[in-house]
Amino acid sequence: MRVIARAYGDRPLVREVTGTADGLVYLVNPSAAETHGITPLSGVGFPSSAVYEHDAGVAESLLSAWESGDVEGLLRLWETAPLKAHGAH
């Protein structure tokens, strides 16, 4: 399942979920998933509170704000991003 992760400095990352455990959602880069396949709990663990439902328009807006350095716009966009249900995948 594709999601948007809120990384360090509010940077948006589009990632694939590999599983959940102990309040973390494990994510990998989609290109790595296509090349190597997805194994359970591979990748990097993000707190579930930093994982959002994937929406191409939201992701594009977040990435654009990040790349342009629009800190205020980025924070506003994160406030409207649909949070992923905890533990769902």
Gaussian input, Z-matrix of N, CA and C with variables (Angstrom, degrees):
# hf/3-21g

backbone

0 1
 N
 C     1     B1
 C     2     B2     1     A1
 N     3     B3     2     A2     1     D1
 C     4     B4     3     A3     2     D2
 C     5     B5     4     A4     3     D3
 N     6     B6     5     A5     4     D4
 C     7     B7     6     A6     5     D5
 C     8     B8     7     A7     6     D6
 N     9     B9     8     A8     7     D7
 C    10    B10     9     A9     8     D8
 C    11    B11    10    A10     9     D9
 N    12    B12    11    A11    10    D10
 C    13    B13    12    A12    11    D11
 C    14    B14    13    A13    12    D12
 N    15    B15    14    A14    13    D13
 C    16    B16    15    A15    14    D14
 C    17    B17    16    A16    15    D15
 N    18    B18    17    A17    16    D16
 C    19    B19    18    A18    17    D17
 C    20    B20    19    A19    18    D18
 N    21    B21    20    A20    19    D19
 C    22    B22    21    A21    20    D20
 C    23    B23    22    A22    21    D21
 N    24    B24    23    A23    22    D22
 C    25    B25    24    A24    23    D23
 C    26    B26    25    A25    24    D24
 N    27    B27    26    A26    25    D25
 C    28    B28    27    A27    26    D26
 C    29    B29    28    A28    27    D27
 N    30    B30    29    A29    28    D28
 C    31    B31    30    A30    29    D29
 C    32    B32    31    A31    30    D30
 N    33    B33    32    A32    31    D31
 C    34    B34    33    A33    32    D32
 C    35    B35    34    A34    33    D33
 N    36    B36    35    A35    34    D34
 C    37    B37    36    A36    35    D35
 C    38    B38    37    A37    36    D36
 N    39    B39    38    A38    37    D37
 C    40    B40    39    A39    38    D38
 C    41    B41    40    A40    39    D39
 N    42    B42    41    A41    40    D40
 C    43    B43    42    A42    41    D41
 C    44    B44    43    A43    42    D42
 N    45    B45    44    A44    43    D43
 C    46    B46    45    A45    44    D44
 C    47    B47    46    A46    45    D45
 N    48    B48    47    A47    46    D46
 C    49    B49    48    A48    47    D47
 C    50    B50    49    A49    48    D48
 N    51    B51    50    A50    49    D49
 C    52    B52    51    A51    50    D50
 C    53    B53    52    A52    51    D51
 N    54    B54    53    A53    52    D52
 C    55    B55    54    A54    53    D53
 C    56    B56    55    A55    54    D54
 N    57    B57    56    A56    55    D55
 C    58    B58    57    A57    56    D56
 C    59    B59    58    A58    57    D57
 N    60    B60    59    A59    58    D58
 C    61    B61    60    A60    59    D59
 C    62    B62    61    A61    60    D60
 N    63    B63    62    A62    61    D61
 C    64    B64    63    A63    62    D62
 C    65    B65    64    A64    63    D63
 N    66    B66    65    A65    64    D64
 C    67    B67    66    A66    65    D65
 C    68    B68    67    A67    66    D66
 N    69    B69    68    A68    67    D67
 C    70    B70    69    A69    68    D68
 C    71    B71    70    A70    69    D69
 N    72    B72    71    A71    70    D70
 C    73    B73    72    A72    71    D71
 C    74    B74    73    A73    72    D72
 N    75    B75    74    A74    73    D73
 C    76    B76    75    A75    74    D74
 C    77    B77    76    A76    75    D75
 N    78    B78    77    A77    76    D76
 C    79    B79    78    A78    77    D77
 C    80    B80    79    A79    78    D78
 N    81    B81    80    A80    79    D79
 C    82    B82    81    A81    80    D80
 C    83    B83    82    A82    81    D81
 N    84    B84    83    A83    82    D82
 C    85    B85    84    A84    83    D83
 C    86    B86    85    A85    84    D84
 N    87    B87    86    A86    85    D85
 C    88    B88    87    A87    86    D86
 C    89    B89    88    A88    87    D87
 N    90    B90    89    A89    88    D88
 C    91    B91    90    A90    89    D89
 C    92    B92    91    A91    90    D90
 N    93    B93    92    A92    91    D91
 C    94    B94    93    A93    92    D92
 C    95    B95    94    A94    93    D93
 N    96    B96    95    A95    94    D94
 C    97    B97    96    A96    95    D95
 C    98    B98    97    A97    96    D96
 N    99    B99    98    A98    97    D97
 C   100   B100    99    A99    98    D98
 C   101   B101   100   A100    99    D99
 N   102   B102   101   A101   100   D100
 C   103   B103   102   A102   101   D101
 C   104   B104   103   A103   102   D102
 N   105   B105   104   A104   103   D103
 C   106   B106   105   A105   104   D104
 C   107   B107   106   A106   105   D105
 N   108   B108   107   A107   106   D106
 C   109   B109   108   A108   107   D107
 C   110   B110   109   A109   108   D108
 N   111   B111   110   A110   109   D109
 C   112   B112   111   A111   110   D110
 C   113   B113   112   A112   111   D111
 N   114   B114   113   A113   112   D112
 C   115   B115   114   A114   113   D113
 C   116   B116   115   A115   114   D114
 N   117   B117   116   A116   115   D115
 C   118   B118   117   A117   116   D116
 C   119   B119   118   A118   117   D117
 N   120   B120   119   A119   118   D118
 C   121   B121   120   A120   119   D119
 C   122   B122   121   A121   120   D120
 N   123   B123   122   A122   121   D121
 C   124   B124   123   A123   122   D122
 C   125   B125   124   A124   123   D123
 N   126   B126   125   A125   124   D124
 C   127   B127   126   A126   125   D125
 C   128   B128   127   A127   126   D126
 N   129   B129   128   A128   127   D127
 C   130   B130   129   A129   128   D128
 C   131   B131   130   A130   129   D129
 N   132   B132   131   A131   130   D130
 C   133   B133   132   A132   131   D131
 C   134   B134   133   A133   132   D132
 N   135   B135   134   A134   133   D133
 C   136   B136   135   A135   134   D134
 C   137   B137   136   A136   135   D135
 N   138   B138   137   A137   136   D136
 C   139   B139   138   A138   137   D137
 C   140   B140   139   A139   138   D138
 N   141   B141   140   A140   139   D139
 C   142   B142   141   A141   140   D140
 C   143   B143   142   A142   141   D141
 N   144   B144   143   A143   142   D142
 C   145   B145   144   A144   143   D143
 C   146   B146   145   A145   144   D144
 N   147   B147   146   A146   145   D145
 C   148   B148   147   A147   146   D146
 C   149   B149   148   A148   147   D147
 N   150   B150   149   A149   148   D148
 C   151   B151   150   A150   149   D149
 C   152   B152   151   A151   150   D150
 N   153   B153   152   A152   151   D151
 C   154   B154   153   A153   152   D152
 C   155   B155   154   A154   153   D153
 N   156   B156   155   A155   154   D154
 C   157   B157   156   A156   155   D155
 C   158   B158   157   A157   156   D156
 N   159   B159   158   A158   157   D157
 C   160   B160   159   A159   158   D158
 C   161   B161   160   A160   159   D159
 N   162   B162   161   A161   160   D160
 C   163   B163   162   A162   161   D161
 C   164   B164   163   A163   162   D162
 N   165   B165   164   A164   163   D163
 C   166   B166   165   A165   164   D164
 C   167   B167   166   A166   165   D165
 N   168   B168   167   A167   166   D166
 C   169   B169   168   A168   167   D167
 C   170   B170   169   A169   168   D168
 N   171   B171   170   A170   169   D169
 C   172   B172   171   A171   170   D170
 C   173   B173   172   A172   171   D171
 N   174   B174   173   A173   172   D172
 C   175   B175   174   A174   173   D173
 C   176   B176   175   A175   174   D174
 N   177   B177   176   A176   175   D175
 C   178   B178   177   A177   176   D176
 C   179   B179   178   A178   177   D177
 N   180   B180   179   A179   178   D178
 C   181   B181   180   A180   179   D179
 C   182   B182   181   A181   180   D180
 N   183   B183   182   A182   181   D181
 C   184   B184   183   A183   182   D182
 C   185   B185   184   A184   183   D183
 N   186   B186   185   A185   184   D184
 C   187   B187   186   A186   185   D185
 C   188   B188   187   A187   186   D186
 N   189   B189   188   A188   187   D187
 C   190   B190   189   A189   188   D188
 C   191   B191   190   A190   189   D189
 N   192   B192   191   A191   190   D190
 C   193   B193   192   A192   191   D191
 C   194   B194   193   A193   192   D192
 N   195   B195   194   A194   193   D193
 C   196   B196   195   A195   194   D194
 C   197   B197   196   A196   195   D195
 N   198   B198   197   A197   196   D196
 C   199   B199   198   A198   197   D197
 C   200   B200   199   A199   198   D198
 N   201   B201   200   A200   199   D199
 C   202   B202   201   A201   200   D200
 C   203   B203   202   A202   201   D201
 N   204   B204   203   A203   202   D202
 C   205   B205   204   A204   203   D203
 C   206   B206   205   A205   204   D204
 N   207   B207   206   A206   205   D205
 C   208   B208   207   A207   206   D206
 C   209   B209   208   A208   207   D207
 N   210   B210   209   A209   208   D208
 C   211   B211   210   A210   209   D209
 C   212   B212   211   A211   210   D210
 N   213   B213   212   A212   211   D211
 C   214   B214   213   A213   212   D212
 C   215   B215   214   A214   213   D213
 N   216   B216   215   A215   214   D214
 C   217   B217   216   A216   215   D215
 C   218   B218   217   A217   216   D216
 N   219   B219   218   A218   217   D217
 C   220   B220   219   A219   218   D218
 C   221   B221   220   A220   219   D219
 N   222   B222   221   A221   220   D220
 C   223   B223   222   A222   221   D221
 C   224   B224   223   A223   222   D222
 N   225   B225   224   A224   223   D223
 C   226   B226   225   A225   224   D224
 C   227   B227   226   A226   225   D225
 N   228   B228   227   A227   226   D226
 C   229   B229   228   A228   227   D227
 C   230   B230   229   A229   228   D228
 N   231   B231   230   A230   229   D229
 C   232   B232   231   A231   230   D230
 C   233   B233   232   A232   231   D231
 N   234   B234   233   A233   232   D232
 C   235   B235   234   A234   233   D233
 C   236   B236   235   A235   234   D234
 N   237   B237   236   A236   235   D235
 C   238   B238   237   A237   236   D236
 C   239   B239   238   A238   237   D237
 N   240   B240   239   A239   238   D238
 C   241   B241   240   A240   239   D239
 C   242   B242   241   A241   240   D240
 N   243   B243   242   A242   241   D241
 C   244   B244   243   A243   242   D242
 C   245   B245   244   A244   243   D243
 N   246   B246   245   A245   244   D244
 C   247   B247   246   A246   245   D245
 C   248   B248   247   A247   246   D246
 N   249   B249   248   A248   247   D247
 C   250   B250   249   A249   248   D248
 C   251   B251   250   A250   249   D249
 N   252   B252   251   A251   250   D250
 C   253   B253   252   A252   251   D251
 C   254   B254   253   A253   252   D252
 N   255   B255   254   A254   253   D253
 C   256   B256   255   A255   254   D254
 C   257   B257   256   A256   255   D255
 N   258   B258   257   A257   256   D256
 C   259   B259   258   A258   257   D257
 C   260   B260   259   A259   258   D258
 N   261   B261   260   A260   259   D259
 C   262   B262   261   A261   260   D260
 C   263   B263   262   A262   261   D261
 N   264   B264   263   A263   262   D262
 C   265   B265   264   A264   263   D263
 C   266   B266   265   A265   264   D264

   B1=1.4378
   B2=1.5265
   B3=1.2966
   B4=1.4613
   B5=1.5269
   B6=1.3406
   B7=1.4625
   B8=1.5258
   B9=1.3245
   B10=1.4632
   B11=1.5276
   B12=1.3273
   B13=1.4655
   B14=1.5238
   B15=1.3231
   B16=1.4681
   B17=1.5227
   B18=1.3134
   B19=1.4603
   B20=1.5356
   B21=1.3150
   B22=1.4634
   B23=1.5293
   B24=1.3154
   B25=1.4557
   B26=1.5142
   B27=1.3408
   B28=1.4715
   B29=1.5249
   B30=1.3243
   B31=1.4664
   B32=1.5273
   B33=1.3278
   B34=1.4673
   B35=1.5277
   B36=1.3279
   B37=1.4583
   B38=1.5257
   B39=1.3053
   B40=1.4589
   B41=1.5219
   B42=1.3493
   B43=1.4569
   B44=1.5246
   B45=1.3310
   B46=1.4621
   B47=1.5292
   B48=1.3250
   B49=1.4636
   B50=1.5275
   B51=1.3506
   B52=1.4663
   B53=1.5222
   B54=1.3252
   B55=1.4577
   B56=1.5161
   B57=1.3202
   B58=1.4603
   B59=1.5223
   B60=1.3211
   B61=1.4636
   B62=1.5187
   B63=1.3244
   B64=1.4605
   B65=1.5269
   B66=1.3280
   B67=1.4563
   B68=1.5192
   B69=1.3318
   B70=1.4608
   B71=1.5238
   B72=1.3182
   B73=1.4576
   B74=1.5183
   B75=1.3283
   B76=1.4590
   B77=1.5168
   B78=1.3550
   B79=1.4570
   B80=1.5181
   B81=1.3420
   B82=1.4596
   B83=1.5241
   B84=1.3206
   B85=1.4477
   B86=1.5249
   B87=1.3394
   B88=1.4660
   B89=1.5243
   B90=1.3287
   B91=1.4682
   B92=1.5223
   B93=1.3160
   B94=1.4669
   B95=1.5182
   B96=1.3148
   B97=1.4649
   B98=1.5221
   B99=1.3344
   B100=1.4631
   B101=1.5256
   B102=1.3193
   B103=1.4613
   B104=1.5177
   B105=1.3272
   B106=1.4629
   B107=1.5200
   B108=1.3131
   B109=1.4529
   B110=1.5166
   B111=1.3044
   B112=1.4634
   B113=1.5191
   B114=1.3247
   B115=1.4603
   B116=1.5215
   B117=1.3151
   B118=1.4730
   B119=1.5302
   B120=1.3194
   B121=1.4524
   B122=1.5256
   B123=1.3359
   B124=1.4587
   B125=1.5222
   B126=1.3042
   B127=1.4549
   B128=1.5120
   B129=1.3123
   B130=1.4679
   B131=1.5175
   B132=1.3403
   B133=1.4539
   B134=1.5214
   B135=1.3193
   B136=1.4669
   B137=1.5161
   B138=1.3372
   B139=1.4693
   B140=1.5261
   B141=1.3055
   B142=1.4678
   B143=1.5286
   B144=1.3163
   B145=1.4682
   B146=1.5290
   B147=1.3361
   B148=1.4628
   B149=1.5273
   B150=1.3403
   B151=1.4579
   B152=1.5351
   B153=1.3218
   B154=1.4593
   B155=1.5288
   B156=1.3240
   B157=1.4562
   B158=1.5233
   B159=1.3250
   B160=1.4595
   B161=1.5151
   B162=1.2907
   B163=1.4538
   B164=1.5251
   B165=1.3254
   B166=1.4670
   B167=1.5255
   B168=1.3285
   B169=1.4630
   B170=1.5174
   B171=1.3252
   B172=1.4690
   B173=1.5266
   B174=1.3370
   B175=1.4665
   B176=1.5240
   B177=1.3218
   B178=1.4625
   B179=1.5264
   B180=1.3286
   B181=1.4708
   B182=1.5207
   B183=1.3415
   B184=1.4624
   B185=1.5286
   B186=1.3258
   B187=1.4672
   B188=1.5193
   B189=1.3267
   B190=1.4602
   B191=1.5267
   B192=1.3315
   B193=1.4696
   B194=1.5274
   B195=1.3351
   B196=1.4715
   B197=1.5288
   B198=1.3332
   B199=1.4601
   B200=1.5293
   B201=1.3316
   B202=1.4603
   B203=1.5325
   B204=1.3266
   B205=1.4595
   B206=1.5166
   B207=1.3158
   B208=1.4667
   B209=1.5321
   B210=1.3188
   B211=1.4634
   B212=1.5283
   B213=1.3185
   B214=1.4682
   B215=1.5246
   B216=1.3255
   B217=1.4551
   B218=1.5258
   B219=1.3176
   B220=1.4580
   B221=1.5233
   B222=1.3239
   B223=1.4663
   B224=1.5247
   B225=1.3338
   B226=1.4668
   B227=1.5330
   B228=1.3230
   B229=1.4604
   B230=1.5270
   B231=1.3364
   B232=1.4662
   B233=1.5195
   B234=1.3368
   B235=1.4617
   B236=1.5222
   B237=1.3256
   B238=1.4638
   B239=1.5291
   B240=1.3324
   B241=1.4675
   B242=1.5286
   B243=1.3324
   B244=1.4742
   B245=1.5286
   B246=1.3208
   B247=1.4564
   B248=1.5188
   B249=1.3152
   B250=1.4624
   B251=1.5250
   B252=1.3083
   B253=1.4715
   B254=1.5163
   B255=1.3175
   B256=1.4784
   B257=1.5119
   B258=1.3222
   B259=1.4609
   B260=1.5149
   B261=1.3309
   B262=1.4747
   B263=1.5154
   B264=1.3106
   B265=1.4666
   B266=1.4825
   A1=108.30
   A2=116.34
   A3=122.27
   A4=109.44
   A5=115.62
   A6=122.50
   A7=109.08
   A8=115.07
   A9=122.07
   A10=106.21
   A11=116.34
   A12=120.81
   A13=109.19
   A14=114.98
   A15=121.08
   A16=106.91
   A17=115.67
   A18=121.99
   A19=110.82
   A20=115.01
   A21=122.47
   A22=110.28
   A23=116.57
   A24=121.71
   A25=113.80
   A26=116.35
   A27=123.24
   A28=113.31
   A29=116.85
   A30=120.49
   A31=110.36
   A32=117.42
   A33=120.57
   A34=110.74
   A35=116.09
   A36=122.30
   A37=108.57
   A38=117.73
   A39=121.60
   A40=106.32
   A41=116.31
   A42=121.19
   A43=111.49
   A44=115.33
   A45=123.06
   A46=108.57
   A47=117.04
   A48=122.58
   A49=108.92
   A50=115.50
   A51=120.07
   A52=111.52
   A53=117.39
   A54=121.30
   A55=111.55
   A56=115.20
   A57=121.27
   A58=109.46
   A59=115.64
   A60=121.46
   A61=108.99
   A62=116.03
   A63=122.55
   A64=113.64
   A65=117.06
   A66=121.22
   A67=114.52
   A68=117.27
   A69=121.14
   A70=110.05
   A71=114.15
   A72=121.21
   A73=105.88
   A74=116.87
   A75=121.16
   A76=109.63
   A77=114.48
   A78=121.50
   A79=111.47
   A80=114.88
   A81=121.46
   A82=109.00
   A83=115.39
   A84=121.86
   A85=108.25
   A86=118.81
   A87=120.03
   A88=113.58
   A89=117.88
   A90=119.19
   A91=110.91
   A92=117.80
   A93=120.97
   A94=110.37
   A95=116.65
   A96=120.95
   A97=110.32
   A98=116.55
   A99=120.47
   A100=111.44
   A101=116.75
   A102=121.55
   A103=112.23
   A104=116.43
   A105=121.18
   A106=114.16
   A107=117.25
   A108=119.45
   A109=110.41
   A110=115.04
   A111=119.98
   A112=108.66
   A113=115.76
   A114=120.47
   A115=107.95
   A116=118.50
   A117=120.67
   A118=112.32
   A119=114.57
   A120=124.55
   A121=114.01
   A122=117.20
   A123=118.60
   A124=108.41
   A125=116.45
   A126=121.56
   A127=112.83
   A128=114.79
   A129=122.70
   A130=109.48
   A131=116.89
   A132=121.46
   A133=111.54
   A134=116.20
   A135=122.90
   A136=108.27
   A137=117.98
   A138=118.81
   A139=108.95
   A140=117.36
   A141=119.86
   A142=111.83
   A143=117.36
   A144=121.11
   A145=112.81
   A146=117.40
   A147=121.54
   A148=111.93
   A149=116.63
   A150=121.09
   A151=109.00
   A152=115.21
   A153=122.56
   A154=110.71
   A155=115.26
   A156=120.66
   A157=109.02
   A158=115.65
   A159=118.84
   A160=110.20
   A161=114.58
   A162=123.74
   A163=104.57
   A164=117.00
   A165=120.74
   A166=112.05
   A167=117.64
   A168=120.83
   A169=112.24
   A170=116.18
   A171=120.79
   A172=109.69
   A173=116.37
   A174=120.43
   A175=110.63
   A176=116.76
   A177=120.73
   A178=111.37
   A179=116.95
   A180=120.88
   A181=111.46
   A182=116.45
   A183=120.63
   A184=110.99
   A185=116.70
   A186=120.56
   A187=111.41
   A188=117.14
   A189=121.15
   A190=111.13
   A191=116.74
   A192=120.73
   A193=110.71
   A194=117.10
   A195=121.79
   A196=110.29
   A197=116.16
   A198=121.02
   A199=112.73
   A200=117.21
   A201=120.51
   A202=112.36
   A203=117.01
   A204=120.19
   A205=113.83
   A206=117.55
   A207=122.87
   A208=109.31
   A209=116.32
   A210=121.88
   A211=111.52
   A212=117.78
   A213=120.68
   A214=111.24
   A215=116.96
   A216=120.88
   A217=111.44
   A218=116.37
   A219=121.29
   A220=110.75
   A221=117.08
   A222=120.58
   A223=111.16
   A224=117.91
   A225=120.99
   A226=110.42
   A227=116.44
   A228=120.16
   A229=111.27
   A230=117.77
   A231=120.06
   A232=111.11
   A233=117.40
   A234=120.85
   A235=112.31
   A236=117.60
   A237=120.84
   A238=112.48
   A239=117.91
   A240=120.79
   A241=109.87
   A242=117.36
   A243=120.88
   A244=111.35
   A245=115.92
   A246=121.98
   A247=109.80
   A248=116.97
   A249=122.81
   A250=108.17
   A251=116.84
   A252=120.83
   A253=109.44
   A254=116.86
   A255=121.90
   A256=110.98
   A257=114.67
   A258=120.23
   A259=114.58
   A260=117.23
   A261=118.94
   A262=110.16
   A263=115.59
   A264=120.40
   A265=110.65
   D1=132.34
   D2=179.57
   D3=-85.48
   D4=138.88
   D5=179.92
   D6=-140.63
   D7=172.73
   D8=171.85
   D9=-112.26
   D10=126.32
   D11=178.74
   D12=-105.23
   D13=142.11
   D14=176.80
   D15=-97.49
   D16=103.00
   D17=-174.96
   D18=-91.89
   D19=-176.44
   D20=179.58
   D21=-50.89
   D22=135.16
   D23=-179.97
   D24=72.04
   D25=18.20
   D26=-179.77
   D27=69.08
   D28=17.44
   D29=179.17
   D30=-67.61
   D31=128.36
   D32=177.84
   D33=-82.61
   D34=135.63
   D35=177.25
   D36=-129.58
   D37=130.16
   D38=174.06
   D39=-90.64
   D40=122.72
   D41=-173.53
   D42=-140.03
   D43=168.99
   D44=176.39
   D45=-108.27
   D46=136.59
   D47=178.49
   D48=-80.36
   D49=133.16
   D50=175.15
   D51=-108.12
   D52=-13.23
   D53=177.81
   D54=157.58
   D55=177.26
   D56=178.65
   D57=-133.98
   D58=146.61
   D59=176.57
   D60=-164.76
   D61=136.31
   D62=174.24
   D63=52.67
   D64=42.46
   D65=176.92
   D66=79.58
   D67=4.39
   D68=178.62
   D69=-110.88
   D70=148.44
   D71=173.59
   D72=-112.45
   D73=121.67
   D74=-177.20
   D75=-89.33
   D76=131.30
   D77=-172.27
   D78=-131.22
   D79=147.13
   D80=173.12
   D81=-130.95
   D82=157.04
   D83=174.78
   D84=-65.02
   D85=135.43
   D86=-179.39
   D87=-55.85
   D88=-35.20
   D89=-179.71
   D90=-66.90
   D91=-35.55
   D92=176.89
   D93=-69.26
   D94=-37.76
   D95=-179.98
   D96=-63.90
   D97=-39.48
   D98=179.90
   D99=-69.07
   D100=-36.09
   D101=-177.13
   D102=-78.44
   D103=-44.97
   D104=-171.89
   D105=-108.80
   D106=-6.57
   D107=-175.07
   D108=79.78
   D109=165.86
   D110=-178.75
   D111=-109.06
   D112=127.15
   D113=174.18
   D114=-111.83
   D115=151.50
   D116=-178.54
   D117=-55.95
   D118=132.22
   D119=176.14
   D120=61.13
   D121=23.92
   D122=173.34
   D123=-83.89
   D124=160.85
   D125=178.97
   D126=96.29
   D127=-154.05
   D128=-175.34
   D129=-107.55
   D130=136.30
   D131=178.52
   D132=-85.64
   D133=126.40
   D134=175.52
   D135=-112.72
   D136=143.95
   D137=172.87
   D138=-57.88
   D139=141.72
   D140=-177.97
   D141=-59.53
   D142=-25.39
   D143=178.79
   D144=-71.45
   D145=-8.17
   D146=-179.58
   D147=-109.75
   D148=15.22
   D149=-178.42
   D150=-118.75
   D151=127.27
   D152=-173.72
   D153=-120.38
   D154=154.24
   D155=175.79
   D156=-59.81
   D157=142.77
   D158=178.69
   D159=-80.47
   D160=131.16
   D161=172.60
   D162=-142.73
   D163=121.08
   D164=-174.54
   D165=-57.89
   D166=-40.58
   D167=-179.86
   D168=-66.02
   D169=-43.37
   D170=178.29
   D171=-64.08
   D172=-45.25
   D173=-179.78
   D174=-59.80
   D175=-44.54
   D176=179.99
   D177=-62.54
   D178=-42.96
   D179=178.75
   D180=-64.03
   D181=-43.58
   D182=178.34
   D183=-61.98
   D184=-46.50
   D185=-179.78
   D186=-62.97
   D187=-39.85
   D188=178.99
   D189=-63.87
   D190=-44.75
   D191=178.44
   D192=-63.60
   D193=-41.49
   D194=178.73
   D195=-61.51
   D196=-50.32
   D197=-176.11
   D198=-65.88
   D199=-30.56
   D200=-179.77
   D201=-86.33
   D202=-8.00
   D203=-179.97
   D204=78.48
   D205=19.45
   D206=-179.82
   D207=-81.96
   D208=82.97
   D209=-175.04
   D210=-62.16
   D211=-46.45
   D212=-179.14
   D213=-64.20
   D214=-43.87
   D215=178.40
   D216=-63.69
   D217=-39.12
   D218=178.71
   D219=-62.43
   D220=-45.27
   D221=179.24
   D222=-63.82
   D223=-39.48
   D224=177.16
   D225=-62.87
   D226=-42.36
   D227=179.79
   D228=-64.61
   D229=-41.62
   D230=178.08
   D231=-60.70
   D232=-35.28
   D233=179.46
   D234=-64.75
   D235=-25.83
   D236=-178.35
   D237=-99.13
   D238=-8.03
   D239=-178.97
   D240=-67.32
   D241=138.17
   D242=-179.36
   D243=-75.13
   D244=113.82
   D245=-179.64
   D246=-67.08
   D247=137.23
   D248=178.36
   D249=-73.57
   D250=140.45
   D251=177.14
   D252=-59.82
   D253=131.36
   D254=-179.74
   D255=-56.16
   D256=128.49
   D257=175.69
   D258=80.11
   D259=-3.03
   D260=-179.56
   D261=-85.76
   D262=147.69
   D263=173.02
   D264=-156.37

